[in-house]
Amino acid sequence: MPRQARLDVPGTLHHIIIRGTEKKKIVDDRHDRDGFITRLGTLSSETKTSVYAWSLMDNHAHILAKSGPKGISQLMRRLLTGYAITYNKRHKRHGPLFQNRYKSIVCDEDSYFTELVRYIHLNPLRAGLVKNLSELDRYAYCGHSVIIGRRKHKWQDRNYVLKWFGNKEKDAIKVYRHFVKSGIDDGNRPDLVGGGLIRSLGGWSEVLSMRRRKEGQLTDERILGSGDFVHGILSESEAYDKPMLSAKERQLRIKETIKKECQSSGIDKKELKSGCRRAVIAEARANIAKKLVGEYGLPLAEVARNLGVSTSAISKIMSRKCK
């Protein structure tokens, strides 16, 4: 069966999995590990890719990131090609270092963000690279140590992650660490490493229950999320591949629409991006999204960036019936 094309609309959340060819190592020592992480940091900054979680293992790696203006492919192509050339030259080897293509799953941020952060950051502990959570707190080759403040990587967006756990940094770190600790006994989470019906519904029991009710749900192996989210991502991907307004025209429509809605609602433009969930703010976002996506055909991710919310939030707004 031929492989499906990647879903690479800018501004979407991706769970990226990189594996060594034939399950062989992709790093041999500290020099390799430092080189891989340095390259990831440099390229994520250059491509304006937001990296939230990551873990570098011996023969594979996980990255949770929101793609930049040119999609996730630009980052991954430069990262893997550049690293492989350096690795092969240093170790005097030839041939491919990585297994086929990297795996990239578009994820529903609202439903899976914190679970994915925890899953990815617990990889070194599950693999036995560290013995316990205290060692993971100090482990250099996983984004967990950055989130709790033990290490610093300016390119990793720790603040965005911590906002999911609290408004004050100290309290958020405490809640985050407890959340990570509570997932240690969960073991491997196959529901978080791909898309499709079973994963989106949370397991076979939910699938069978849905079938008994004779209900259907749109699914796609490249997407981790509900049927509505899948529909929104596929629709946006299809639209993104077609000719659209120029970047200048899109920005003009966005600015005009936001300005009119803010004046009409009596709110400040800064409040739209603040993450505030007051009813009047939420209603204004919904009105703006419906106009920009529904009437002008702008990408969900671009609208989301300008409104300070996730792509999945815009998808949900568009899935509701307009009043």
Backbone torsions as a table, in degrees:
resi	resn	phi	psi	omega
1	MET	NA	126.9	-178.3
2	PRO	-63.9	148.1	179.5
3	ARG	-73.4	143.9	178.1
4	GLN	-77.5	154.4	177.8
5	ALA	-67.5	153.4	177.7
6	ARG	-69.4	149.8	171.6
7	LEU	-97.7	104.4	-169.6
8	ASP	-130.5	48.4	176.7
9	VAL	-76.1	130.5	-179.9
10	PRO	-55.1	142.5	175.8
11	GLY	88.0	7.9	179.1
12	THR	-98.3	154.0	-178.6
13	LEU	-86.4	127.5	-177.9
14	HIS	-121.0	136.3	165.8
15	HIS	-99.9	110.0	-174.8
16	ILE	-103.5	132.2	179.2
17	ILE	-124.2	123.8	-179.0
18	ILE	-114.4	131.0	-179.7
19	ARG	-127.5	146.1	176.3
20	GLY	-72.6	148.0	179.2
21	THR	-62.1	134.6	-177.7
22	GLU	54.5	31.6	178.5
23	LYS	62.9	22.2	179.0
24	LYS	-82.5	166.2	-177.4
25	LYS	-65.0	146.2	171.9
26	ILE	-110.0	-9.6	173.4
27	VAL	-137.5	140.4	-179.3
28	ASP	-109.2	-28.8	-175.0
29	ASP	-154.8	-174.9	-177.5
30	ARG	-62.1	-37.4	179.5
31	HIS	-59.3	-44.5	178.3
32	ASP	-63.5	-45.9	-177.4
33	ARG	-62.5	-45.8	178.6
34	ASP	-62.9	-38.0	179.7
35	GLY	-65.5	-41.8	179.6
36	PHE	-63.4	-47.1	-177.7
37	ILE	-67.3	-41.1	177.7
38	THR	-61.2	-42.7	179.2
39	ARG	-64.4	-43.1	178.1
40	LEU	-59.8	-44.2	-179.6
41	GLY	-64.0	-45.7	-179.5
42	THR	-62.2	-46.8	-176.7
43	LEU	-72.3	-34.2	178.4
44	SER	-64.5	-36.5	177.4
45	SER	-69.3	-44.3	-178.6
46	GLU	-64.4	-36.8	-177.1
47	THR	-93.6	2.7	-179.4
48	LYS	57.4	41.5	176.8
49	THR	-94.9	129.4	179.9
50	SER	-89.6	115.5	179.0
51	VAL	-100.3	124.1	-176.6
52	TYR	-105.6	-36.2	-178.3
53	ALA	-148.2	150.5	178.4
54	TRP	-164.9	154.5	173.1
55	SER	-150.7	131.3	179.5
56	LEU	-106.6	114.8	-179.7
57	MET	-101.6	-175.5	-179.8
58	ASP	-68.6	-43.8	-175.2
59	ASN	-121.4	9.1	175.5
60	HIS	-161.1	172.5	179.5
61	ALA	-149.0	151.2	176.1
62	HIS	-121.3	140.5	176.6
63	ILE	-138.8	131.6	172.2
64	LEU	-110.9	115.4	-172.7
65	ALA	-147.1	152.7	173.3
66	LYS	-103.4	123.7	-173.3
67	SER	-65.8	150.5	179.2
68	GLY	-83.0	-169.0	-175.8
69	PRO	-57.6	-26.6	-178.1
70	LYS	-106.6	16.0	176.4
71	GLY	87.3	174.9	-177.0
72	ILE	-82.2	-22.7	-175.6
73	SER	-62.6	-36.2	-179.4
74	GLN	-61.0	-46.2	178.3
75	LEU	-62.0	-49.7	-173.2
76	MET	-68.2	-37.5	179.0
77	ARG	-61.9	-46.7	-179.3
78	ARG	-70.1	-38.3	-179.5
79	LEU	-64.4	-53.6	-174.1
80	LEU	-72.1	-41.2	179.9
81	THR	-65.9	-48.5	-179.0
82	GLY	-62.8	-43.5	-179.5
83	TYR	-66.4	-43.0	-178.5
84	ALA	-61.0	-41.4	179.0
85	ILE	-62.4	-45.3	179.8
86	THR	-64.8	-43.8	-179.3
87	TYR	-63.4	-47.8	-179.0
88	ASN	-61.8	-40.9	180.0
89	LYS	-66.2	-42.4	-177.5
90	ARG	-67.8	-38.4	-176.2
91	HIS	-99.5	7.6	177.4
92	LYS	52.5	51.7	179.1
93	ARG	-125.1	166.6	179.7
94	HIS	-130.9	164.0	177.0
95	GLY	93.1	172.7	-177.6
96	PRO	-66.1	141.3	178.4
97	LEU	-94.8	-33.7	-175.3
98	PHE	-105.6	150.7	-178.4
99	GLN	-76.1	110.3	176.6
100	ASN	46.2	-131.8	177.5
101	ARG	-91.9	153.4	170.3
102	TYR	-68.5	153.6	179.1
103	LYS	-94.7	131.6	-178.9
104	SER	-131.4	117.2	-179.5
105	ILE	-112.2	121.3	175.8
106	VAL	-75.6	129.3	-171.4
107	CYS	-119.5	146.8	173.4
108	ASP	-75.2	106.9	-174.2
109	GLU	-61.3	-44.4	-177.1
110	ASP	-61.2	-34.8	-175.5
111	SER	-91.7	-28.6	-168.9
112	TYR	-124.0	-3.9	-171.7
113	PHE	-56.2	-56.7	-175.9
114	THR	-66.0	-36.1	178.6
115	GLU	-63.9	-39.5	180.0
116	LEU	-69.9	-39.9	177.0
117	VAL	-58.6	-47.2	-179.6
118	ARG	-64.9	-46.3	-179.6
119	TYR	-58.1	-47.7	-178.0
120	ILE	-65.5	-42.7	-176.8
121	HIS	-75.1	-15.5	176.8
122	LEU	-90.0	-3.0	-179.1
123	ASN	-55.0	-47.5	-179.5
124	PRO	-61.6	-33.3	179.2
125	LEU	-72.2	-42.6	178.8
126	ARG	-64.8	-31.6	-178.1
127	ALA	-86.2	-5.5	178.7
128	GLY	82.6	12.8	177.5
129	LEU	-73.2	-25.6	171.3
130	VAL	-130.1	154.6	-173.9
131	LYS	-87.3	-29.6	-175.0
132	ASN	-155.9	-179.6	-176.9
133	LEU	-65.7	-34.7	179.2
134	SER	-62.2	-39.5	176.6
135	GLU	-70.3	-36.1	177.5
136	LEU	-62.9	-34.9	178.8
137	ASP	-57.1	-28.9	-176.2
138	ARG	-107.4	-1.7	-173.0
139	TYR	-69.5	129.6	-171.9
140	ALA	-77.8	-21.5	-170.5
141	TYR	-110.4	42.8	178.4
142	CYS	-157.0	141.7	-176.3
143	GLY	-70.7	-8.5	-179.1
144	HIS	-59.7	-44.2	-178.0
145	SER	-62.8	-27.5	177.8
146	VAL	-73.9	-42.3	-178.8
147	ILE	-60.3	-41.3	-177.7
148	ILE	-86.5	-0.3	173.0
149	GLY	90.2	11.3	179.5
150	ARG	-81.3	-27.6	178.7
151	ARG	-133.8	162.8	-177.8
152	LYS	-126.2	129.6	169.4
153	HIS	-137.6	109.0	-176.3
154	LYS	-60.6	-27.1	-177.3
155	TRP	-77.4	-16.0	178.4
156	GLN	-89.0	127.1	-176.2
157	ASP	-84.7	76.7	-179.4
158	ARG	-69.8	-33.5	-178.4
159	ASN	-62.1	-39.1	179.7
160	TYR	-64.6	-39.9	179.1
161	VAL	-65.4	-46.4	-176.5
162	LEU	-64.2	-28.4	179.1
163	LYS	-63.1	-21.8	177.3
164	TRP	-74.0	-14.3	-174.5
165	PHE	-115.8	-7.6	177.8
166	GLY	163.9	163.7	-178.3
167	ASN	-86.6	-28.8	178.7
168	LYS	-100.4	133.2	-173.3
169	GLU	-55.3	-48.6	-176.6
170	LYS	-60.5	-45.6	-179.8
171	ASP	-67.7	-39.7	-178.8
172	ALA	-63.8	-40.8	178.4
173	ILE	-62.0	-41.6	-179.7
174	LYS	-63.6	-45.2	179.8
175	VAL	-66.6	-42.4	178.9
176	TYR	-59.9	-47.8	-177.5
177	ARG	-63.9	-38.2	177.0
178	HIS	-64.7	-38.6	178.6
179	PHE	-63.0	-44.0	177.7
180	VAL	-63.0	-44.4	-179.8
181	LYS	-60.0	-39.0	-177.9
182	SER	-68.1	-14.5	-179.0
183	GLY	-99.2	0.2	-176.9
184	ILE	-60.3	-40.9	-176.8
185	ASP	-79.3	-3.3	-178.4
186	ASP	-72.1	-22.3	-179.4
187	GLY	70.1	-154.1	178.9
188	ASN	-67.1	145.9	-179.0
189	ARG	-122.4	83.3	-179.9
190	PRO	-60.9	-21.8	179.5
191	ASP	-71.5	-9.8	-177.5
192	LEU	-110.6	3.9	-176.7
193	VAL	-112.9	21.8	177.0
194	GLY	-174.4	-177.8	178.0
195	GLY	-109.9	-156.5	177.5
196	GLY	96.7	171.9	-172.4
197	LEU	-62.8	-49.5	-176.2
198	ILE	-60.1	-46.0	-178.1
199	ARG	-69.0	-42.1	-177.9
200	SER	-64.3	-33.8	-178.0
201	LEU	-91.4	-8.3	176.8
202	GLY	92.9	16.9	175.9
203	GLY	130.8	170.8	-176.4
204	TRP	-64.6	-33.3	-178.2
205	SER	-60.9	-39.1	178.5
206	GLU	-71.1	-35.3	177.8
207	VAL	-63.4	-47.1	-180.0
208	LEU	-63.8	-39.6	178.1
209	SER	-61.9	-41.7	179.2
210	MET	-64.5	-39.1	179.9
211	ARG	-66.8	-37.9	177.9
212	ARG	-63.3	-33.7	178.7
213	ARG	-81.7	-2.6	-179.2
214	LYS	58.0	41.2	178.0
215	GLU	-101.7	154.1	177.7
216	GLY	-122.0	158.2	177.6
217	GLN	-150.7	132.7	179.0
218	LEU	-67.9	131.8	180.0
219	THR	-135.3	162.7	177.3
220	ASP	-156.9	131.3	-177.1
221	GLU	-62.4	-18.0	-178.4
222	ARG	-89.0	-1.8	-171.9
223	ILE	-130.0	134.2	175.1
224	LEU	-108.4	103.5	-178.0
225	GLY	170.6	176.8	-178.7
226	SER	-70.9	171.8	178.8
227	GLY	-59.0	-41.2	179.3
228	ASP	-63.9	-40.7	179.7
229	PHE	-66.1	-42.6	178.1
230	VAL	-58.6	-45.9	-180.0
231	HIS	-59.8	-44.1	-178.9
232	GLY	-63.6	-43.1	-179.0
233	ILE	-66.9	-43.6	-180.0
234	LEU	-65.3	-39.2	179.1
235	SER	-65.0	-42.2	-180.0
236	GLU	-67.6	-40.7	179.8
237	SER	-61.5	-41.1	178.6
238	GLU	-64.9	-41.8	-179.4
239	ALA	-68.4	-35.2	-177.5
240	TYR	-66.7	-28.6	-179.6
241	ASP	-79.1	-8.0	-178.8
242	LYS	-101.4	159.7	177.6
243	PRO	-59.1	140.0	179.2
244	MET	-140.7	-177.2	178.6
245	LEU	-60.1	152.0	177.3
246	SER	-67.2	163.6	-179.8
247	ALA	-58.8	-40.0	-180.0
248	LYS	-65.4	-42.4	179.4
249	GLU	-66.6	-39.2	179.8
250	ARG	-63.9	-43.7	-179.4
251	GLN	-65.4	-35.3	178.4
252	LEU	-65.2	-45.0	178.2
253	ARG	-62.3	-41.1	-179.2
254	ILE	-62.9	-48.7	-178.5
255	LYS	-62.3	-43.7	-179.1
256	GLU	-64.5	-44.0	-178.1
257	THR	-66.1	-43.2	179.0
258	ILE	-64.7	-43.4	-179.5
259	LYS	-61.0	-45.6	-179.7
260	LYS	-65.0	-42.6	-178.4
261	GLU	-67.5	-38.8	179.0
262	CYS	-65.8	-41.3	177.8
263	GLN	-64.4	-41.9	-179.3
264	SER	-67.0	-37.6	-176.7
265	SER	-89.9	-11.8	-179.5
266	GLY	71.4	37.5	-179.9
267	ILE	-122.7	164.4	179.2
268	ASP	-90.3	144.2	-179.3
269	LYS	-59.6	-33.1	-179.2
270	LYS	-64.0	-28.7	-178.5
271	GLU	-66.8	-27.8	-179.4
272	LEU	-63.1	-36.1	-177.1
273	LYS	-95.0	-0.1	-174.3
274	SER	-79.1	-12.5	-175.9
275	GLY	87.0	2.4	179.6
276	CYS	-62.1	139.1	-178.1
277	ARG	-112.8	19.8	176.5
278	ARG	-57.6	146.5	-174.8
279	ALA	-54.4	-43.4	-177.3
280	VAL	-66.7	-34.5	178.3
281	ILE	-69.7	-45.9	-179.8
282	ALA	-60.8	-40.2	-179.8
283	GLU	-67.3	-38.0	179.3
284	ALA	-65.6	-43.1	177.8
285	ARG	-59.4	-43.5	-178.3
286	ALA	-63.0	-43.0	179.8
287	ASN	-63.6	-41.6	179.6
288	ILE	-65.8	-45.1	-179.2
289	ALA	-61.1	-44.3	-178.7
290	LYS	-62.1	-35.2	-179.8
291	LYS	-75.5	-46.9	-176.1
292	LEU	-67.9	-40.6	-179.2
293	VAL	-85.2	-49.5	-175.1
294	GLY	-69.0	-41.7	-176.1
295	GLU	-94.9	-41.5	-175.6
296	TYR	-96.6	-12.7	178.0
297	GLY	71.5	27.2	179.8
298	LEU	-73.7	150.1	-179.9
299	PRO	-61.8	142.9	179.1
300	LEU	-56.5	-44.4	-175.7
301	ALA	-64.0	-39.0	-179.4
302	GLU	-67.5	-40.3	177.0
303	VAL	-64.9	-42.8	-179.5
304	ALA	-59.1	-44.6	-179.4
305	ARG	-60.4	-37.9	-177.7
306	ASN	-79.6	-13.0	179.3
307	LEU	-109.9	-0.3	176.4
308	GLY	71.5	29.0	178.6
309	VAL	-130.7	176.0	-179.3
310	SER	-82.0	161.0	176.4
311	THR	-60.2	-38.4	-179.4
312	SER	-65.2	-31.3	178.0
313	ALA	-65.1	-41.4	177.5
314	ILE	-67.6	-38.5	177.8
315	SER	-59.1	-41.9	-179.8
316	LYS	-68.2	-36.7	177.8
317	ILE	-62.8	-43.0	-177.7
318	MET	-72.3	-21.9	-179.5
319	SER	-79.2	-19.2	178.3
320	ARG	-78.7	152.3	177.3
321	LYS	-75.4	132.3	177.7
322	CYS	-65.6	136.9	-178.7
323	LYS	-77.3	NA	NA
